[in-house]
């Protein structure tokens, strides 16, 4: 009996334990225990047992056959490992007439061995051979998450376009990530929204007391700054009901950002599990449905824990106050995402044009700029906003528990806000600017589809899966100044003057080395004198300025008056390529004069203040003590 037990124990050990082996002796090879075919150290990825994918080096091409390999070192190891067979993975590919960037699929082979063998052991031995570029397991991929919302496949084309389902396989957001919807209110009891509405659990509802002492009584489900008729910013006319009182805008925006997903009804929202905070900043009795208290709404959202804030609204011109509100949001860890506007313009638009804001333009289902969408130097990325005649628009939640299609940068922005929620859930350590840069620099370039808007649609169209999986540098050319100190020093760019461009290169994400920046323009009236700056190495959040080696250019004598030059600074290192696009106004027929706390623009026609009234983009107008 003892002998039988001893024999049984030895047999069990033999079957479930790996043999010991030395690095130089193939006589004993490892066997794998049954572990549901997970590969350790690789995020427990599934793979097919008994198979390795091998890529041979191109110089051994003539020794590779359809089902055999005539390479001595490989065949010697194959005998030692007990390899059963080898076969070309893509037999129809011959490796001929390849494009410069096309992988040679004829070099990939499937190597088969015992399913009981340790895959790690086999690929480690194969990878050491001079003839093999690399060897890997044959991974099994889980199906992409497809929620059971009935309209997801039939009407929400835009989610697939930006690879949201693949992103959901990595993260489905987090209930602790709150997306502030600063808008016209939300249909709070919509069956596809109600479960994702943020609640202020520090507040006891309807007890008439400001329990959390945040300055808003009974703000259990958000706040209404506009109320019924608060046209004069009267605090007493605000209320704690941020529901949308008429079919306008906010409910649709909220659903795109983070409608309840996988609940068996309606639509899916990009943010999946992320909560949406209702901040109503319009007025019920306003027939134009304008946004009156957007920046107050931003502050409220920040102070109550929103990590992403969507602003699907805006207008021309800028404001120091508004920029400071954005700065505040950023300092508190909130990323503001904003629509670039629907004016078919490249003029400044706020809040999308402010520093620290992720600005979103709109494209259709073919990645072509929507005709209505703004573009230009402040746009960071594009996202599907829909064009009715091309793709039917963006389908999502609507007033009174319904659904509808809308188009606009108002629809593109919350899609990016929802994606930002996923990024924040996956990378909670990132700052708001880093989240914005991660979304920007991983976007898919679309300039080739929009040649008339090259460099003016941001880095490209967003891709949620790439946001979560690609680790890249993100270098920006910031706070740069156009300096005419080598010329007549009057602040205007005139023919013959050598103009300097000085600024700071800052890297927000992965470290990079051998970085180079290059100033370029296709403008025939410009001569670039010094266009290369070697940045060198930049670690995460490190910066370097080019003050000692500024870019230099001059404009030619025949340059038209009141002319705009378009520049791009290309930034590159190895496979990393980036750019910053900007415009410079030259040969102005006006001058800004400063005296006794007053700045006044005087034009060549004798006009005072702006040269291009009522657009008011040329000159500073009339400013007293730095005001507007």
URPEUR-V792213 format. One record per backbone hydrogen bond with DSSP energy under -0.5 kcal/mol. NH is the residue of the N-H (numbers start at 1). CO is the residue of the C=O. Records with the same first field share a line. If there is no record, write none. Layout:
BEGIN
NH=CO / CO
END
This chain:
BEGIN
5=1
6=2
7=3
8=4
9=5
10=6
11=7
12=8
13=9
14=10
15=11
16=12
17=13
22=25
25=22
26=24
29=27
32=116
35=33
38=35
39=45
40=38
42=39
44=39
45=39 / 42
46=140
47=37
48=138
51=48
52=111
53=136
54=52 / 109
55=134
56=54 / 107
57=131
60=57
61=58
63=60
64=61
65=63 / 68
70=63
71=69
72=70
75=71
76=72
77=73
78=74
79=75
80=76
81=77
82=78
83=78
84=112
85=112
87=110
88=66
89=108
90=108
93=90
94=92
102=99
103=101
105=103
107=104
108=105
109=54
110=87
111=52 / 109
112=85
113=50
117=114
118=30
119=117
122=118
123=119
124=120
125=121
126=122
127=123
128=124 / 125
129=126
132=129
133=55
134=55
136=53
138=51
139=137
140=46
145=165
147=145
151=266
152=149
154=150
155=151
156=151 / 152
157=155
159=156
160=156
161=157
162=158
163=160
164=159
167=163
168=164
169=165 / 166
170=167
171=167
172=173
177=174
178=176
179=275
180=178 / 308
181=277
182=180 / 310
183=181 / 279
186=242
188=186
190=187
193=190
194=190
196=193
197=194
198=276
200=220
201=199
203=200
205=203
207=204
211=209
213=210
218=209
219=216
220=218
223=278
224=239
225=223 / 280
226=280
230=226
231=229
233=230
235=233
237=234
238=235
239=224
242=240
244=186
245=243
248=246
252=249
253=249
254=250
255=251
256=252
257=253
258=254
259=255
260=192
269=259
270=256
271=257
272=269
273=172 / 271
274=271
275=177
276=196
277=179
278=276
279=181 / 277
280=223
281=183
283=290
284=227
285=228
286=283
287=285
289=286
292=281 / 290
293=281
297=293
298=294
299=295
300=296
301=297
302=298
303=299
304=300
305=302
306=301
307=178
308=178
309=335
310=180
311=337
313=311
315=350
317=348
323=319
324=320
325=321
326=322
327=323
328=324
329=325
330=326
331=327
332=328
333=330
334=329
335=307
336=334 / 356
337=309 / 335
338=358
339=311
340=360
344=372
350=315
353=349
354=351
357=354
358=336
359=357
360=338
361=359 / 381
363=383
364=368
367=364
370=362
373=370
374=341
375=345
376=456
379=376
380=359
381=359
382=460
383=361
385=363
386=363
390=387
391=387
392=387 / 388
393=387
394=406
395=393
396=404
398=402
402=398
404=396
406=394
408=385
411=408
412=408
413=409
414=410
415=411
416=412
417=413
418=414
419=415
420=416
421=417
422=418
423=419
424=420
425=421
426=422
427=423
430=427
435=431
436=432
437=433
438=434
439=435
440=436
441=437
442=438
443=440
444=461
445=443
449=446
450=446 / 447
453=450
454=451
456=453
457=458
459=380
461=444
462=382
464=162
465=162
467=463
468=464
469=465 / 466
470=466
472=470
476=506
478=476 / 504
481=502
483=481 / 500
484=482
487=484
489=484
494=492
496=555
497=494
499=497 / 553
500=483
501=551
502=481 / 500
504=478
505=544
506=476 / 504
507=542
508=474 / 506
510=472
512=538
515=536
516=572
517=533
518=570
519=531
520=568
526=523
527=554
528=526
529=527 / 552
530=552
533=517
535=515 / 533
536=515
538=512
541=507
542=539
544=505
546=503
549=546
550=547
551=501
552=530
553=499
554=527
556=525
559=556
562=587
563=586
565=563 / 584
567=565 / 582
568=520
569=580
570=518 / 568
571=578
572=516
573=576
576=573
577=575
578=571
580=569
582=567
584=565
586=563
587=493
591=602
593=591 / 600
595=598
598=595
599=623
600=593
601=621
602=591
603=607
604=589
606=603
609=601
611=618
613=610
615=612
616=612
619=617
623=599
625=597 / 623
627=624
END
